[in-house]
Amino acid sequence: MSRYNTPFEIHVHGEVPLRPDVTFAQLQDALAPMWRYAGARSLADGAASAYEEEPGIKFDTQEHLLQLCWTVRGDEDFREALDEMGMSLNELAAQGAAIEVTFYDTDFDEEDEDEEAPEESRDDFIMFFVGPNPAAILQVQRDLLVQDVVSTMERHFDGAELVGVVAEIDKLFAQRFDALVNSLDIGKSPRGGGHSGFGHGGGRKPRHLH
């Protein structure tokens, strides 16, 4: 069933390395919450994006890679589909991976915005993490954070001066992993990390261009 008058255009973007033995049927089952949300009857039917210029959902059997550049129209309830999909995709992933999910407010138009009474965009942005185990997910979270921090601080410091900063980040993630091991939530996949909360007010995040 097509979705009309929905408050968001939701863009899902990322690459997930898969185990060599993963089949199309397994991937179709894991991604069912996404393609069913789009009103499709199968992965093949739902793999196309709402925008023709986007590749959509691709399964590279040679590289054992799931490629996502896919837009669907929907609402906040898409987050539930993401949670369900993530749990299934964890079992197929060969290593940790980050998936960007952007909610674009379809009712917000910067050009028509009233300067005297500005209306904030409801855009939102999250990083969704998947992986075969908590350690793999924490590793990709750590790598993204180090990349962000080093990129920002290299504007002011030489890269060699940031060794201590990276070491402190490693300590924080080691503590988080120890806490996971010692908790009853070891089977749950952490998501979000420090990469969430884009978008209420301010400039809009540009769409991915390919």
Buried (B, 14 or more C-beta within 10 A) or exposed (E): EEBEEBBBBBBBBBBBBBEEEBEEEBBBEBBBBBBBBBEBEEBEEBBBBBBEEBEBBEBEEEEBBBBBBBBBBBEEEBBEBBEBBBBBBBEBBBBBBBBBBBBBBEEBEEEEEEEEEEEEBBBBBBBBBBBBBBEBBBBBBBBBBBEEBBEEBEEEEEEEEBEEBBEEBEEEBEEBBEEBEEEEEEEEBBBEBEBEEBBEEEEBBEBEEE
